[in-house]
Amino acid sequence: MAETEKKQSFLSKSKSKKKKIILACLAVVLVGGGGVFGYKTLMTPQSAQAAFLTETVKRGDISETVLASGTVQASKRTSLSFSDAEDAKDAISSIEVKIGDHVKAGQVLAMMDDSVAKIQVTNAEANLLSAQAKLEDAQKRKSAAEISTLQANVNQAKAELDVAKQSIDTQKAANDEAKAKANLETAQKTFASQKALFEAGAISKTEYDSAQNALDQAQRDYNTAVLTAGQTKGQSSAKVEQAQAAYQTALEALSDANEGPEAATVLAAKAAVEQAKAQLQQAQKALKAVTLKAPMDGVIVQLNGNVGEIPANDFIIMDNSNSGDLEVLAEISQSDIGKVKEGLDVSFTTSSYTDQNFSGKVKLVYPEAKTTSGVTTYDVLLSVANKDSMLKIGMTMNVTIEIGTHQNVLLVPAQALQTRNGQDGVYLLAGNTDGAAQATEPAASDAQQQRGKNREGARAGASEGRANLPYRFQPVKIGYFASDKVEITEGLQEGDRIAILMNTATSSSNQNSGRTGGMPGMGGFGGGGGFGGGGVVQMRGR
C-alpha cells in the first residue's frame, strides 16, 4: 500500500512540473510575440534607421594584421640511402634505429656488408704504391757508377761495330770465290785442248771423259763459292746494322743519363699517381658509405628496408620535427599578399592547445600564385618556435601576421565605416562642419576643402531623403584596418561626432570584416575598444 502511494505522489509531482513548464513557455512566446509586434509597430523602417549610437573621433594606436591558416611542417627533411656505395653495394647487415627514434648528427643508422668495399680499397692502395714507385724512378738521376757503366757500354758497342764493319768472313768468301773462278777457267782450257786431241784421235775416250768431269767439278765449285760469298756478305751487313743499333742505343742511354730525367716521362708518371690516388679515394668513400650516418639532429620518420635485403633509394627518411624550429606553410589571399613581407612578426594559435600562443616570422613569400575554385592565393613560409616540442607535423595553425602599427592617428569604430557607390565614409553628426572645439584648427585652405566636402555630404544626404536627419554621409579615406577600429587618414578631424546606425551596425561590420580576413568584434561600439561617451539616440521620422 505504501508503495502505491509513493507512485501516485511521484506522478502527481510530474504532472505539476509539466504544467509549470508549459505555462512558462507560453509566457515566453507571448512576451516575444509582443516584443516583435511592438518593434514592428513602433519602429518603422525610417525610425529604425534613425536610431543610432554616437561616438567621438579620437586619436590612438592601431595595428593591422593579416589572418590565415596553415600547416606545420619540418624545416629540414632528408632522404638517406647507400648511393655513394654503389660500386660496393651489398645486403644490409644491421639497422640501428627504428621509426620515431631521436638521433644525433653522426650517429650510425644502418650498415651493409663491407667485404667487397675493403677489397677495393686494398687494390687501390697497391695501384697507388706501384704508380709512386714508377714516378720515383722516372725522377731519379743516374749515379757516377751508373754513368761509367753506360760509357763502357758505348765503348763496347763501338768496338763490336768496328769488328762487324771489317767483315773477315766476307773477305774469305770473296777469296774462295776468286779461287773457284780460276780453277773453272783452267778446267775450261784443259777441256778444250783435250777435246781437240780426242777429235784428232790423239787421246783416248777415257782421257776425254776425265777432262769433261774435271770441268763439271770446277763449275760446281765456282757456283758454291759464289753462293757462299753472297750469304757471307748478307750476314755481314746484318751484323753491321745490329752493331750500329746497339751502339746508338748505348749513346742515347748515356746522353739521357747526363741530361737528367725526361720531362715527358716524369709527367706521365705523375698523371698515373694522381689517377691512382683518385681511385683510392673513391674506394675509401665507398667503404665509408656502407655505414649510414645521420647528417643532422632529428627524428626517424620512415624505414624502407630490412636486414638481409639490398637497400633501395630513400632507405631512411628523417627530419627535424623534434626541434624547436619548425615551419608553417600558409595561404594568403590575393588582396592581402601585397602587405606581407619577409621578416614580419607572426603569432600562431591552434585548437590542440587553446591556451597557448606561438611566435615566429615570415621566412619566404612564394612569387607564384595558386588558383582554386576561382580564388587566387599565395603560399607564404613562416617560422614557428616549437616551445616544449608541443607542435606536431601536420597540425593546423591559425596565423596572425603583424603588418605594422600606426601611433597617434585618428580612429573610429569599425562599425561606423560605411560604403556608398564604392566610396568609404561615416555618418557625421550635424554641427561638425569645422571640427570639435578641442581639435587642432586646420589651415584655411584645408578647412575650406573640408567644408566643401561636408556640403557635398549634406547634399548627398538630402538627395537620399535624409535631409531631416541629424547626420549625413561623410566620405573618408582609411589607413590601417583592425577588427574593432579603423584609421582615418582624410575626411574627419579629432573631436568630430559620428553616428552608428542601429540597423546597419551589424551588416556594415560583416561587410567590413573582409578587410582583415576575420570577423570583427564589437569593441568600440558603445564605448568599447578605446571609444566611449556614446549614447543611444532614437529619432522619429517626420
Summary of the structure (lengths in Angstrom):
residues: 542
radius of gyration: 58.4
end to end distance: 75.2
largest distance: 199.0
contacts: 1616
relative contact order: 0.16
helix: 47%
strand: 27%
